[in-house]
Amino acid sequence: MRVGEAGTSVTRFGRPAFIKRIKNHDFMQMLEAVEQKIIEVDSRYHPVRGDPPAHAEGSGQYAAFLKGVAFYLKSGKRPAGLTGAEFQLLRPLVASLVRRGQLRAEALAAFDR
């Protein structure tokens, strides 16, 4: 594990870094990137047959986060499995899609609750 800016830990399962990487994609590219990452994490870092250190770093929680992102993109509903802070990480994705005209501005209201 590395230490990032302001003492935050940076792992290969960094949620903000992934969001930053895909935030300028269009809707379909975003969804495809999320689904590909889910497949990668589930297959490479499976807790039983995979990489035990990766599991200790949080690969399971990262996979759950990614599945929540995919659920939100597909349904437009807040995933029950995401914490409030995790859900707020999706705001830049939604803002980008609103700017592109791929989502209505009302979609941002979910982040103000």
C-alpha positions in Angstrom: 0.0 0.0 0.0 1.3 3.5 -0.9 0.5 6.8 0.8 -1.1 9.4 -1.4 -1.8 13.1 -1.0 -2.6 14.4 2.4 -1.7 11.0 4.0 -4.5 9.1 2.3 -3.8 5.5 1.4 -3.7 4.6 -2.2 -4.3 1.0 -3.3 -5.0 -0.7 -6.5 -8.7 -0.5 -5.5 -9.0 3.3 -5.4 -12.5 4.3 -5.9 -11.8 8.0 -6.6 -9.1 7.2 -9.1 -11.4 4.9 -11.1 -14.1 7.5 -11.1 -11.7 10.1 -12.3 -10.5 7.8 -15.1 -14.0 7.3 -16.5 -15.8 10.6 -15.8 -15.2 12.0 -19.3 -16.5 8.9 -21.1 -20.0 8.9 -22.7 -22.7 6.8 -21.0 -22.0 3.5 -22.9 -18.2 3.8 -22.5 -18.7 4.5 -18.8 -21.0 1.5 -18.3 -18.6 -0.8 -20.3 -15.6 0.4 -18.3 -17.4 -0.4 -15.0 -18.5 -3.8 -16.2 -15.0 -4.7 -17.5 -13.6 -3.7 -14.1 -16.1 -5.8 -12.3 -15.1 -8.8 -14.4 -11.4 -8.1 -13.8 -11.8 -7.7 -10.0 -14.1 -10.7 -9.6 -11.8 -13.0 -11.6 -8.4 -11.8 -10.5 -9.1 -11.1 -6.9 -11.7 -13.7 -5.9 -11.4 -14.3 -2.1 -11.1 -18.1 -2.3 -9.0 -18.8 -5.3 -7.6 -15.4 -5.9 -5.0 -13.1 -4.3 -5.2 -13.1 -0.5 -3.3 -9.9 -0.1 -5.7 -8.2 -2.5 -8.6 -9.4 -0.5 -7.0 -7.9 2.6 -6.7 -4.6 0.7 -10.4 -4.6 0.0 -11.0 -6.2 -3.4 -14.4 -7.5 -2.2 -15.5 -4.0 -1.1 -14.2 -2.6 -4.4 -16.1 -5.1 -6.4 -19.3 -4.3 -4.4 -18.7 -0.5 -5.1 -18.3 -1.2 -8.8 -21.5 -3.3 -8.8 -23.3 -0.4 -7.1 -22.0 2.0 -9.8 -23.2 -0.3 -12.6 -26.6 -0.6 -10.8 -26.9 3.2 -10.6 -26.0 3.7 -14.3 -28.5 1.0 -15.4 -31.4 2.0 -13.2 -30.9 5.6 -12.1 -31.6 4.5 -8.5 -29.4 4.8 -5.5 -27.8 1.4 -4.7 -28.6 0.3 -1.2 -25.1 -1.2 -0.9 -23.2 2.1 -1.3 -22.5 4.3 1.7 -23.4 8.0 1.4 -19.7 8.9 0.8 -19.4 6.2 -1.9 -22.6 7.4 -3.6 -21.2 11.0 -3.6 -18.2 9.7 -5.6 -20.7 9.2 -8.5 -21.6 12.9 -8.7 -18.8 13.7 -11.2 -20.0 10.9 -13.5 -23.6 12.2 -13.5 -22.4 15.8 -13.9 -20.4 14.8 -17.0 -23.4 12.9 -18.4 -25.6 15.9 -17.8 -23.2 18.2 -19.6 -23.2 15.8 -22.6 -26.9 15.8 -22.6 -27.1 12.1 -21.8 -28.9 12.6 -18.5 -31.3 15.3 -17.4 -30.1 17.9 -14.9 -32.6 16.5 -12.4 -30.3 13.5 -12.0 -28.0 15.7 -9.9 -30.7 16.2 -7.3 -30.1 12.7 -5.9 -26.8 14.0 -4.6 -28.2 16.8 -2.6 -30.3 14.6 -0.4 
